[in-house]
Amino acid sequence: MRALNITIVVFIFSIAFAFVEASVVIYLRSIYYPEGFSFPLKLISPMHLPVELAREFSTIIMLVTTGILVGTTAWSRFGYFLIAFGVWDIFYYVWLKVFLDWPASLFEWDVLFLIPLPWIGPVIAPVLISLLMIIAGILLVQRVARGEPIRVPAMAWWISLVGTGVILFSFMLDLDATLNAQMPMPYRYELFLAGLAAYIAAIYLTFFRTKGKSS
């Protein structure tokens, strides 16, 4: 029951934090895209860029520390971080839809992140990844709450790393669109789906196929 209560609190925090994140983006778009956000991108001011990079880095720090504060073990802390990140990312787009009526669809392009290089892709990509993060986080938290051991097979680690690399490559592949303010090339959905399949396989191997001592 305690794990459920903490999970609810993490959901509430993440939804509120997503509103803060969305409000900053609303102000940025009013400055750079008063006619409405669209590609090709407008280059951000040298004065704003370091602030924006620091803001994004600070966002990750806040989500990580949320997991550290509410979790009681390494795995539960990681699980709550996954939940917080996933809920925050999804509701970030929910709030943009509420206040800007954007995105028009899940296939709208967006700037997803800026570190270490700009990431771009359709909104559906981070949303699907966030859903998997929430699922994996809840499974971790539940298993810890039941006192069950967690063993992540080596294969799950490897395919997760490969999946992450493939997805990041799909986001950062088109540097001309972000660094040279050009229209993006068609998104490589096959790369994204391959990475997503790797994540699903890792979740299956960890939670539905293996039993044993904690790794």
BELPE-V737981 format. One line per field, one symbol per residue. ss: DSSP state (a for helix, b for strand, c for the rest). psi: psi as a letter, one per 20 degrees, with the letter a starting at -180 (. if undefined). A space follows every 50 residues. Layout:
# BELPE-V737981
ss: ???
psi: ???
This chain:
# BELPE-V737981
ss: caaaaaaaaaaaaaaaaaaaaaaaaaaaaaaacccccccccccccaaaaa aaaaaaaaaaaaaaaaaaaacccaaaaaaaaaaaaaaaaaaaaaaaaaaa ccccccccbbbbbcccccbbbbaaaaaaaaaaaaaaaaaaaaaaaccccc cccaaaaaaaaaaaaaaaaaaaccaaaaacccccccccaaaaaaaaaaaa aaaaaaaaacccccc
psi: hghgggggggggghgghhggghhghggghhghmhiqprqqqppqqhhhgh ggghggghggghhghggghhqirghhggghggggggggggighghhgghi lpqhrijqqqohripiqppqrqhhghggghghgggggggggggghikqqo ooqhhggghgggggggghghhjgmhhhhhjlrpqrpqmhhgghggghggg gggghgiihqqaqp.
